[in-house]
Amino acid sequence: MEGIDPAGALRRLQEVVAAARTGSADQDQLLTALSGLRLLREELAGWEPELIAAARAAGTSWVALAPALGVASRQAAERRYLRLQPSHTGEKTGEARVDAERDRRAGDRAVADWARRNSAILRQLAGRVSTLDGLGPAAQESADRIGAALGDDDAARLLPPLAAAQPHLTGALAEQLGEISAHTDRLRRDAAGNRRSRD
């Protein structure tokens, strides 16, 4: 909570707990302490995912984070982080966020594997789109992004700009890009379904 002084709140809580242990705390003190404890818990809970994200950004592995988080494995550390994260896609529980993230990753892996196996086709399509003439500004911007992605070693990097270009194109080229988008959507769904059936 904004404006909370965690050190001061903790000190006040300790005083009330000490009074409660001796039987000298009154009802108002106890209720105030419980409200303060809830606010402090919310404040601290917000810090944990921030600190984990900062540690990851600084290069800390999930294996190294596990003991600091009081869990036994890299998977448990990552799972804890995902449970604490707010949902950007509407999941209501921490477990649902974990499942959604695991589904997304399984889908990403399946699509990336397919793109690498079909690199030649994707690069040929990308080359055709990136050299089209007479495009409008939005279409030209998409074509430029595709041209830049052609320089990447990973063919999977071509998929987002190709999908973005598809609405700006017509004819057989637009149809091919639409088929690729539909195929990668199916791969994502299938990968998520396969992952859930194994769990």
MDAnalysis code that builds the backbone (N, CA, C; Angstrom):
import MDAnalysis as mda
import numpy as np

u = mda.Universe.empty(597, n_residues=199, atom_resindex=np.repeat(np.arange(199), 3), trajectory=True)
u.add_TopologyAttr("name", ["N", "CA", "C"] * 199)
u.add_TopologyAttr("resid", np.arange(1, 200))
u.add_TopologyAttr("resname", ["MET", "GLU", "GLY", "ILE", "ASP", "PRO", "ALA", "GLY", "ALA", "LEU", "ARG", "ARG", "LEU", "GLN", "GLU", "VAL", "VAL", "ALA", "ALA", "ALA", "ARG", "THR", "GLY", "SER", "ALA", "ASP", "GLN", "ASP", "GLN", "LEU", "LEU", "THR", "ALA", "LEU", "SER", "GLY", "LEU", "ARG", "LEU", "LEU", "ARG", "GLU", "GLU", "LEU", "ALA", "GLY", "TRP", "GLU", "PRO", "GLU", "LEU", "ILE", "ALA", "ALA", "ALA", "ARG", "ALA", "ALA", "GLY", "THR", "SER", "TRP", "VAL", "ALA", "LEU", "ALA", "PRO", "ALA", "LEU", "GLY", "VAL", "ALA", "SER", "ARG", "GLN", "ALA", "ALA", "GLU", "ARG", "ARG", "TYR", "LEU", "ARG", "LEU", "GLN", "PRO", "SER", "HIS", "THR", "GLY", "GLU", "LYS", "THR", "GLY", "GLU", "ALA", "ARG", "VAL", "ASP", "ALA", "GLU", "ARG", "ASP", "ARG", "ARG", "ALA", "GLY", "ASP", "ARG", "ALA", "VAL", "ALA", "ASP", "TRP", "ALA", "ARG", "ARG", "ASN", "SER", "ALA", "ILE", "LEU", "ARG", "GLN", "LEU", "ALA", "GLY", "ARG", "VAL", "SER", "THR", "LEU", "ASP", "GLY", "LEU", "GLY", "PRO", "ALA", "ALA", "GLN", "GLU", "SER", "ALA", "ASP", "ARG", "ILE", "GLY", "ALA", "ALA", "LEU", "GLY", "ASP", "ASP", "ASP", "ALA", "ALA", "ARG", "LEU", "LEU", "PRO", "PRO", "LEU", "ALA", "ALA", "ALA", "GLN", "PRO", "HIS", "LEU", "THR", "GLY", "ALA", "LEU", "ALA", "GLU", "GLN", "LEU", "GLY", "GLU", "ILE", "SER", "ALA", "HIS", "THR", "ASP", "ARG", "LEU", "ARG", "ARG", "ASP", "ALA", "ALA", "GLY", "ASN", "ARG", "ARG", "SER", "ARG", "ASP"])
u.atoms.positions = np.array([
    [0.841, -1.184, 0.000],
    [0.000, 0.000, 0.000],
    [0.878, 1.235, 0.000],
    [0.482, 2.222, -0.758],
    [1.282, 3.429, -0.838],
    [1.211, 4.160, 0.488],
    [2.354, 4.624, 0.989],
    [2.388, 5.407, 2.207],
    [2.616, 4.593, 3.464],
    [2.586, 3.255, 3.377],
    [2.810, 2.433, 4.560],
    [4.288, 2.453, 4.924],
    [4.565, 2.483, 6.221],
    [5.933, 2.413, 6.728],
    [6.116, 1.005, 7.278],
    [6.674, 0.081, 6.501],
    [6.743, -1.314, 6.948],
    [7.474, -1.489, 8.272],
    [8.588, -0.775, 8.458],
    [9.340, -0.927, 9.714],
    [8.505, -0.459, 10.901],
    [7.853, 0.693, 10.766],
    [7.003, 1.211, 11.842],
    [5.811, 0.308, 12.086],
    [5.187, -0.191, 11.001],
    [4.032, -1.080, 11.134],
    [4.437, -2.360, 11.849],
    [5.589, -2.897, 11.513],
    [6.066, -4.119, 12.157],
    [6.325, -3.888, 13.640],
    [6.920, -2.756, 13.967],
    [7.197, -2.432, 15.372],
    [5.886, -2.356, 16.173],
    [4.866, -1.666, 15.602],
    [3.578, -1.546, 16.285],
    [2.913, -2.915, 16.446],
    [3.027, -3.751, 15.431],
    [2.460, -5.100, 15.516],
    [3.142, -5.914, 16.617],
    [4.455, -5.795, 16.706],
    [5.196, -6.528, 17.734],
    [4.750, -6.089, 19.133],
    [4.498, -4.805, 19.294],
    [4.044, -4.293, 20.591],
    [2.685, -4.875, 20.960],
    [1.765, -4.930, 19.968],
    [0.435, -5.468, 20.257],
    [0.508, -6.973, 20.509],
    [1.346, -7.686, 19.758],
    [1.501, -9.128, 19.984],
    [2.035, -9.370, 21.393],
    [3.015, -8.572, 21.813],
    [3.556, -8.712, 23.172],
    [2.472, -8.451, 24.217],
    [1.638, -7.412, 23.962],
    [0.542, -7.111, 24.886],
    [-0.479, -8.241, 24.896],
    [-0.765, -8.806, 23.723],
    [-1.725, -9.908, 23.637],
    [-1.228, -11.117, 24.419],
    [0.058, -11.377, 24.393],
    [0.630, -12.528, 25.100],
    [0.518, -12.381, 26.612],
    [0.518, -11.137, 27.074],
    [0.389, -10.911, 28.524],
    [-1.059, -10.673, 28.925],
    [-1.952, -10.635, 27.931],
    [-3.363, -10.419, 28.204],
    [-3.742, -8.971, 28.416],
    [-2.850, -8.042, 28.039],
    [-3.126, -6.621, 28.300],
    [-3.583, -5.851, 27.057],
    [-3.766, -6.518, 25.923],
    [-4.218, -5.832, 24.705],
    [-5.736, -5.763, 24.709],
    [-6.275, -4.592, 24.363],
    [-7.742, -4.486, 24.294],
    [-8.217, -4.767, 22.866],
    [-9.535, -4.838, 22.718],
    [-10.152, -5.206, 21.442],
    [-9.755, -4.257, 20.320],
    [-9.772, -2.939, 20.580],
    [-9.418, -1.967, 19.542],
    [-7.972, -2.141, 19.077],
    [-7.073, -2.369, 20.032],
    [-5.661, -2.580, 19.670],
    [-5.515, -3.817, 18.775],
    [-6.216, -4.884, 19.140],
    [-6.111, -6.133, 18.380],
    [-6.679, -5.980, 16.969],
    [-7.832, -5.312, 16.852],
    [-8.424, -5.102, 15.526],
    [-7.545, -4.202, 14.660],
    [-6.999, -3.142, 15.282],
    [-6.091, -2.259, 14.545],
    [-4.848, -3.024, 14.094],
    [-4.336, -3.888, 14.977],
    [-3.142, -4.674, 14.636],
    [-3.445, -5.646, 13.497],
    [-4.624, -6.266, 13.538],
    [-4.974, -7.202, 12.462],
    [-5.112, -6.476, 11.125],
    [-5.719, -5.286, 11.138],
    [-5.812, -4.484, 9.899],
    [-4.423, -4.103, 9.409],
    [-3.560, -3.687, 10.350],
    [-2.188, -3.334, 9.991],
    [-1.417, -4.518, 9.439],
    [-1.656, -5.697, 10.018],
    [-0.996, -6.910, 9.540],
    [-1.412, -7.222, 8.106],
    [-2.711, -7.061, 7.816],
    [-3.189, -7.299, 6.454],
    [-2.523, -6.347, 5.468],
    [-2.448, -5.054, 5.823],
    [-1.820, -4.071, 4.933],
    [-0.336, -4.371, 4.730],
    [0.333, -4.761, 5.813],
    [1.756, -5.086, 5.717],
    [1.957, -6.330, 4.848],
    [1.091, -7.322, 5.023],
    [1.187, -8.542, 4.219],
    [1.010, -8.219, 2.736],
    [0.054, -7.341, 2.401],
    [-0.164, -6.953, 1.010],
    [1.053, -6.214, 0.447],
    [1.637, -5.335, 1.267],
    [2.826, -4.591, 0.835],
    [3.982, -5.544, 0.538],
    [4.234, -6.463, 1.458],
    [5.333, -7.413, 1.290],
    [5.083, -8.356, 0.111],
    [3.828, -8.774, -0.059],
    [3.491, -9.667, -1.179],
    [3.771, -8.992, -2.515],
    [3.582, -7.683, -2.591],
    [3.870, -6.956, -3.827],
    [5.361, -6.842, -4.103],
    [6.152, -6.874, -3.049],
    [7.608, -6.760, -3.229],
    [8.221, -8.021, -3.820],
    [7.678, -9.180, -3.433],
    [8.320, -10.439, -3.839],
    [8.431, -10.596, -5.354],
    [7.332, -10.446, -6.128],
    [7.504, -10.609, -7.577],
    [8.415, -9.543, -8.183],
    [8.411, -8.331, -7.603],
    [9.324, -7.285, -8.097],
    [10.774, -7.688, -7.896],
    [11.073, -8.211, -6.710],
    [12.449, -8.617, -6.414],
    [12.869, -9.824, -7.253],
    [11.952, -10.760, -7.460],
    [12.267, -11.927, -8.298],
    [12.557, -11.467, -9.728],
    [11.698, -10.582, -10.264],
    [11.897, -10.087, -11.626],
    [13.229, -9.344, -11.738],
    [13.566, -8.560, -10.711],
    [14.843, -7.829, -10.728],
    [16.022, -8.796, -10.682],
    [15.897, -9.848, -9.867],
    [16.973, -10.847, -9.789],
    [17.141, -11.555, -11.127],
    [16.020, -11.903, -11.774],
    [16.103, -12.552, -13.082],
    [16.731, -11.623, -14.113],
    [16.328, -10.351, -14.079],
    [16.885, -9.376, -15.025],
    [18.384, -9.194, -14.794],
    [18.827, -9.390, -13.550],
    [20.249, -9.271, -13.232],
    [21.027, -10.544, -13.556],
    [20.324, -11.568, -14.070],
    [21.003, -12.789, -14.495],
    [20.920, -13.947, -13.519],
    [20.148, -13.830, -12.443],
    [20.026, -14.911, -11.464],
    [19.202, -16.044, -12.059],
    [19.685, -17.266, -11.911],
    [18.959, -18.428, -12.447],
    [17.835, -18.822, -11.491],
    [16.865, -19.585, -12.012],
    [15.800, -20.105, -11.158],
    [16.379, -21.046, -10.112],
    [17.436, -21.778, -10.458],
    [18.078, -22.697, -9.505],
    [18.616, -21.912, -8.315],
    [19.269, -20.773, -8.574],
    [19.808, -19.955, -7.490],
    [18.696, -19.284, -6.685],
    [17.583, -18.968, -7.335],
    [16.468, -18.328, -6.628],
    [15.735, -19.286, -5.700],
    [15.703, -20.570, -6.036],
    [14.895, -21.536, -5.277],
    [15.148, -21.482, -3.773],
    [16.414, -21.585, -3.291],
    [16.611, -21.556, -1.830],
    [16.222, -20.214, -1.203],
    [16.443, -19.125, -1.939],
    [16.066, -17.811, -1.408],
    [14.556, -17.701, -1.225],
    [13.794, -18.417, -2.058],
    [12.335, -18.394, -1.970],
    [11.797, -19.494, -1.060],
    [12.693, -20.341, -0.552],
    [12.266, -21.404, 0.352],
    [11.611, -22.574, -0.361],
    [11.980, -22.792, -1.634],
    [11.438, -23.924, -2.381],
    [12.585, -24.816, -2.834],
    [12.239, -26.030, -3.285],
    [13.267, -27.045, -3.510],
    [13.813, -27.139, -4.924],
    [13.153, -26.523, -5.908],
    [13.598, -26.720, -7.282],
    [13.397, -25.459, -8.113],
    [14.048, -25.437, -9.287],
    [13.871, -24.315, -10.204],
    [12.418, -24.217, -10.667],
    [11.766, -25.386, -10.869],
    [10.368, -25.377, -11.298],
    [9.474, -24.759, -10.228],
    [9.732, -25.102, -8.977],
    [8.928, -24.555, -7.874],
    [9.155, -23.052, -7.734],
    [10.379, -22.599, -7.974],
    [10.670, -21.162, -7.893],
    [9.929, -20.408, -8.986],
    [9.974, -20.929, -10.195],
    [9.289, -20.274, -11.304],
    [7.778, -20.298, -11.093],
    [7.284, -21.419, -10.590],
    [5.849, -21.555, -10.321],
    [5.399, -20.533, -9.276],
    [6.205, -20.353, -8.239],
    [5.867, -19.373, -7.197],
    [5.771, -17.974, -7.800],
    [6.749, -17.632, -8.635],
    [6.742, -16.319, -9.275],
    [5.489, -16.125, -10.128],
    [5.142, -17.124, -10.913],
    [3.971, -17.021, -11.786],
    [2.677, -16.894, -10.972],
    [2.617, -17.574, -9.826],
    [1.433, -17.461, -8.970],
    [1.266, -16.053, -8.416],
    [2.394, -15.380, -8.176],
    [2.350, -14.039, -7.579],
    [2.059, -12.950, -8.595],
    [2.306, -13.251, -9.867],
    [2.140, -12.240, -10.909],
    [0.669, -11.906, -11.134],
    [0.354, -10.633, -11.402],
    [-1.022, -10.317, -11.786],
    [-1.317, -10.898, -13.158],
    [-2.567, -11.242, -13.395],
    [-2.963, -11.825, -14.677],
    [-3.154, -10.739, -15.720],
    [-2.582, -10.962, -16.906],
    [-2.797, -10.049, -18.031],
    [-3.812, -10.631, -19.007],
    [-4.198, -11.892, -18.747],
    [-5.107, -12.544, -19.686],
    [-6.377, -13.052, -19.015],
    [-6.654, -12.590, -17.795],
    [-7.941, -12.868, -17.163],
    [-7.999, -14.053, -16.220],
    [-6.885, -14.764, -15.996],
    [-6.936, -15.896, -15.075],
    [-7.174, -15.373, -13.657],
    [-8.013, -16.088, -12.913],
    [-8.414, -15.600, -11.598],
    [-7.519, -16.112, -10.474],
    [-6.885, -17.266, -10.665],
    [-6.083, -17.843, -9.590],
    [-4.629, -17.960, -10.012],
    [-3.769, -18.100, -9.007],
    [-2.350, -18.287, -9.292],
    [-2.103, -19.540, -10.104],
    [-2.833, -20.613, -9.775],
    [-2.657, -21.868, -10.509],
    [-3.065, -21.708, -11.974],
    [-4.135, -20.959, -12.202],
    [-4.572, -20.720, -13.590],
    [-3.530, -19.904, -14.341],
    [-2.875, -18.951, -13.646],
    [-1.810, -18.172, -14.303],
    [-0.632, -19.065, -14.664],
    [-0.289, -19.992, -13.750],
    [0.798, -20.935, -14.029],
    [0.448, -21.772, -15.264],
    [-0.781, -22.297, -15.293],
    [-1.196, -23.129, -16.434],
    [-1.202, -22.334, -17.731],
    [-1.691, -21.092, -17.684],
    [-1.734, -20.264, -18.891],
    [-0.323, -19.980, -19.405],
    [0.597, -19.702, -18.488],
    [1.982, -19.433, -18.896],
    [2.629, -20.685, -19.470],
    [2.372, -21.829, -18.859],
    [2.939, -23.073, -19.369],
    [2.348, -23.415, -20.740],
    [1.044, -23.153, -20.930],
    [0.425, -23.352, -22.244],
    [1.067, -22.454, -23.285],
    [1.282, -21.181, -22.914],
    [1.891, -20.229, -23.851],
    [3.289, -20.692, -24.251],
    [4.065, -21.131, -23.271],
    [5.435, -21.577, -23.566],
    [5.440, -22.837, -24.427],
    [4.541, -23.769, -24.130],
    [4.451, -24.986, -24.950],
    [4.094, -24.612, -26.385],
    [3.153, -23.676, -26.540],
    [2.777, -23.211, -27.879],
    [3.922, -22.526, -28.584],
    [4.648, -21.677, -27.862],
    [5.801, -20.983, -28.455],
    [6.847, -21.982, -28.939],
    [7.108, -23.018, -28.119],
    [8.106, -24.026, -28.514],
    [7.666, -24.776, -29.764],
    [6.383, -25.154, -29.800],
    [5.875, -25.902, -30.961],
    [5.959, -25.064, -32.229],
    [5.586, -23.792, -32.129],
    [5.625, -22.908, -33.300],
    [7.062, -22.651, -33.731],
    [7.956, -22.437, -32.765],
    [9.366, -22.189, -33.100],
    [9.984, -23.408, -33.773],
    [9.662, -24.616, -33.270],
    [10.181, -25.840, -33.896],
    [9.679, -25.960, -35.332],
    [8.383, -25.702, -35.539],
    [7.809, -25.779, -36.886],
    [8.474, -24.750, -37.803],
    [8.675, -23.526, -37.301],
    [9.277, -22.470, -38.126],
    [10.700, -22.848, -38.529],
    [11.437, -23.453, -37.617],
    [12.817, -23.839, -37.952],
    [12.834, -24.956, -38.988],
    [11.873, -25.882, -38.886],
    [11.806, -26.964, -39.880],
    [11.352, -26.451, -41.240],
    [10.611, -25.358, -41.254],
    [10.078, -24.793, -42.494],
    [10.730, -23.455, -42.830],
    [11.959, -23.310, -42.408],
    [12.696, -22.057, -42.571],
    [12.767, -21.591, -44.022],
    [13.012, -22.515, -44.933],
    [13.183, -22.127, -46.339],
    [11.899, -21.511, -46.896],
    [10.758, -22.121, -46.579],
    [9.471, -21.598, -47.063],
    [9.201, -20.217, -46.473],
    [9.421, -20.088, -45.155],
    [9.170, -18.802, -44.494],
    [10.082, -17.711, -45.047],
    [11.336, -18.053, -45.273],
    [12.276, -17.048, -45.793],
    [11.919, -16.640, -47.227],
    [11.462, -17.599, -48.009],
    [11.054, -17.279, -49.382],
    [9.851, -16.329, -49.367],
    [8.848, -16.639, -48.549],
    [7.676, -15.762, -48.430],
    [8.078, -14.382, -47.922],
    [8.926, -14.364, -46.913],
    [9.362, -13.085, -46.337],
    [10.109, -12.260, -47.371],
    [10.932, -12.925, -48.179],
    [11.655, -12.218, -49.230],
    [10.707, -11.609, -50.250],
    [9.675, -12.348, -50.616],
    [8.697, -11.822, -51.576],
    [7.960, -10.612, -51.014],
    [7.540, -10.706, -49.738],
    [6.789, -9.595, -49.140],
    [7.681, -8.368, -48.960],
    [8.911, -8.594, -48.524],
    [9.786, -7.448, -48.220],
    [10.203, -6.669, -49.465],
    [10.052, -7.275, -50.655],
    [10.457, -6.578, -51.890],
    [9.280, -6.080, -52.719],
    [8.068, -6.165, -52.165],
    [6.897, -5.665, -52.904],
    [6.994, -4.163, -53.115],
    [6.525, -3.707, -54.267],
    [6.516, -2.271, -54.590],
    [5.112, -1.698, -54.435],
    [5.044, -0.380, -54.312],
    [3.774, 0.337, -54.315],
    [2.899, 0.097, -53.102],
    [3.510, -0.235, -51.963],
    [2.727, -0.483, -50.750],
    [2.359, 0.835, -50.068],
    [1.242, 0.823, -49.368],
    [0.869, 1.972, -48.550],
    [1.788, 2.061, -47.338],
    [1.693, 3.140, -46.566],
    [2.606, 3.330, -45.426],
    [2.582, 2.189, -44.412],
    [1.384, 1.727, -44.023],
    [1.303, 0.653, -43.020],
    [1.878, -0.646, -43.581],
    [1.543, -0.951, -44.842],
    [2.058, -2.166, -45.474],
    [3.573, -2.087, -45.637],
    [4.076, -0.905, -45.988],
    [5.525, -0.743, -46.155],
    [6.256, -0.925, -44.825],
    [5.639, -0.441, -43.762],
    [6.241, -0.610, -42.430],
    [6.335, -2.092, -42.087],
    [5.275, -2.850, -42.378],
    [5.304, -4.299, -42.155],
    [6.368, -4.961, -43.011],
    [6.452, -4.558, -44.282],
    [7.453, -5.137, -45.184],
    [8.870, -4.838, -44.682],
    [9.072, -3.640, -44.153],
    [10.392, -3.281, -43.613],
    [10.746, -4.136, -42.397],
    [9.755, -4.386, -41.546],
    [10.002, -5.236, -40.369],
    [10.352, -6.659, -40.803],
    [9.681, -7.132, -41.859],
    [9.987, -8.470, -42.380],
    [11.410, -8.508, -42.926],
    [11.785, -7.466, -43.661],
    [13.153, -7.399, -44.183],
    [14.186, -7.442, -43.074],
    [13.911, -6.742, -41.986],
    [14.846, -6.746, -40.849],
    [14.904, -8.131, -40.207],
    [13.743, -8.796, -40.087],
    [13.705, -10.125, -39.466],
    [14.403, -11.176, -40.324],
    [14.488, -10.934, -41.635],
    [15.194, -11.880, -42.506],
    [16.659, -12.030, -42.120],
    [17.221, -11.012, -41.495],
    [18.625, -11.075, -41.083],
    [18.848, -11.908, -39.839],
    [17.769, -12.323, -39.152],
    [17.898, -13.111, -37.925],
    [18.119, -14.577, -38.271],
    [18.950, -15.260, -37.511],
    [19.212, -16.683, -37.749],
    [17.999, -17.551, -37.458],
    [17.111, -17.093, -36.565],
    [15.962, -17.880, -36.138],
    [14.749, -17.550, -37.011],
    [14.312, -18.515, -37.799],
    [13.176, -18.299, -38.703],
    [11.886, -18.000, -37.943],
    [11.798, -18.406, -36.680],
    [10.596, -18.125, -35.888],
    [10.369, -16.627, -35.731],
    [11.432, -15.837, -35.820],
    [11.302, -14.375, -35.693],
    [10.560, -13.763, -36.885],
    [10.417, -14.521, -37.957],
    [9.692, -14.021, -39.131],
    [8.173, -14.067, -38.934],
    [7.706, -14.938, -38.052],
    [6.265, -15.162, -37.940],
    [5.470, -13.929, -37.507],
    [5.874, -13.190, -36.451],
    [5.066, -12.017, -36.076],
    [4.973, -10.953, -37.180],
    [6.092, -10.559, -37.827],
    [5.930, -9.555, -38.878],
    [5.176, -10.071, -40.102],
    [5.293, -11.366, -40.405],
    [4.501, -11.918, -41.516],
    [3.011, -11.862, -41.189],
    [2.651, -12.217, -39.950],
    [1.242, -12.158, -39.541],
    [0.728, -10.721, -39.579],
    [1.567, -9.763, -39.181],
    [1.156, -8.355, -39.191],
    [0.983, -7.833, -40.611],
    [1.736, -8.384, -41.563],
    [1.660, -7.922, -42.955],
    [0.442, -8.470, -43.685],
    [-0.052, -9.620, -43.263],
    [-1.118, -10.306, -44.002],
    [-2.344, -9.439, -44.287],
    [-2.855, -8.644, -43.326],
    [-4.042, -7.830, -43.642],
    [-3.795, -6.759, -44.708],
    [-2.531, -6.412, -44.961],
    [-2.205, -5.364, -45.936],
    [-2.017, -5.912, -47.344],
    [-2.100, -7.237, -47.497],
    [-1.821, -7.857, -48.790],
    [-3.089, -8.452, -49.384],
    [-3.017, -8.789, -50.642],
    [-4.146, -9.429, -51.320],
    [-3.622, -10.603, -52.134],
    [-4.538, -11.394, -52.663],
    [-4.168, -12.472, -53.568],
    [-3.525, -13.655, -52.877],
    [-2.741, -14.399, -53.665],
    [-2.157, -15.662, -53.207],
    [-1.213, -15.461, -52.023],
    [-0.485, -14.356, -52.042],
    [0.469, -14.096, -50.953],
    [-0.274, -13.929, -49.625],
    [-1.346, -13.145, -49.629],
    [-2.149, -12.951, -48.425],
    [-2.751, -14.282, -47.971],
    [-3.172, -15.092, -48.934],
    [-3.768, -16.394, -48.606],
    [-2.740, -17.310, -47.944],
    [-1.517, -17.333, -48.485],
    [-0.464, -18.163, -47.895],
    [-0.152, -17.729, -46.471],
    [-0.065, -16.410, -46.262],
    [0.231, -15.919, -44.908],
    [-0.915, -16.237, -43.957],
    [-2.147, -16.169, -44.443],
    [-3.301, -16.540, -43.626],
    [-3.265, -18.008, -43.227],
    [-2.861, -18.867, -44.171],
    [-2.752, -20.298, -43.874],
    [-1.675, -20.563, -42.823],
    [-0.568, -19.833, -42.919],
    [0.501, -19.993, -41.928],
    [0.015, -19.557, -40.547],
    [-0.689, -18.449, -40.477],
    [-1.217, -17.982, -39.190],
    [-2.186, -18.991, -38.594],
    [-3.076, -19.537, -39.438],
    [-4.040, -20.532, -38.958],
    [-3.319, -21.783, -38.476],
    [-2.266, -22.184, -39.210],
    [-1.511, -23.380, -38.828],
    [-0.787, -23.167, -37.501],
    [-0.161, -22.010, -37.306],
    [0.552, -21.770, -36.047],
    [-0.429, -21.657, -34.873],
    [-1.628, -21.129, -35.110],
    [-2.658, -21.104, -34.058],
    [-3.031, -22.524, -33.644],
    [-3.181, -23.418, -34.643],
    [-3.493, -24.824, -34.343],
    [-2.361, -25.482, -33.564],
    [-1.117, -25.191, -33.974],
    [0.029, -25.756, -33.256],
    [0.020, -25.340, -31.793],
    [-0.297, -24.063, -31.529],
    [-0.353, -23.571, -30.147],
    [-1.433, -24.300, -29.347],
    [-2.617, -24.424, -29.941],
    [-3.716, -25.105, -29.241],
    [-3.367, -26.567, -28.965],
    [-2.811, -27.236, -29.976],
    [-2.461, -28.655, -29.817],
    [-1.384, -28.839, -28.765],
    [-0.373, -27.964, -28.773],
    [0.711, -28.074, -27.791],
    [0.178, -27.889, -26.382],
    [-0.733, -26.914, -26.200],
    [-1.319, -26.691, -24.866],
    [-2.141, -27.894, -24.445],
    [-2.924, -28.448, -25.372],
    [-3.725, -29.636, -25.048],
    [-2.857, -30.835, -24.701],
    [-1.772, -31.031, -25.452],
    [-0.857, -32.137, -25.176],
    [-0.184, -31.976, -23.818],
    [0.182, -30.728, -23.507],
    [0.832, -30.489, -22.213],
    [-0.114, -30.826, -21.075],
    [-1.377, -30.404, -21.195],
    [-2.348, -30.654, -20.120],
    [-2.629, -32.150, -19.969],
    [-2.644, -32.875, -21.101],
    [-2.942, -34.314, -21.020],
    [-1.796, -35.087, -20.364],
    [-0.578, -34.521, -20.424],
    [0.568, -35.190, -19.777],
    [0.605, -34.908, -18.282],
    [0.041, -33.775, -17.844],
    [0.095, -33.376, -16.420],
    [-0.860, -34.203, -15.569],
])
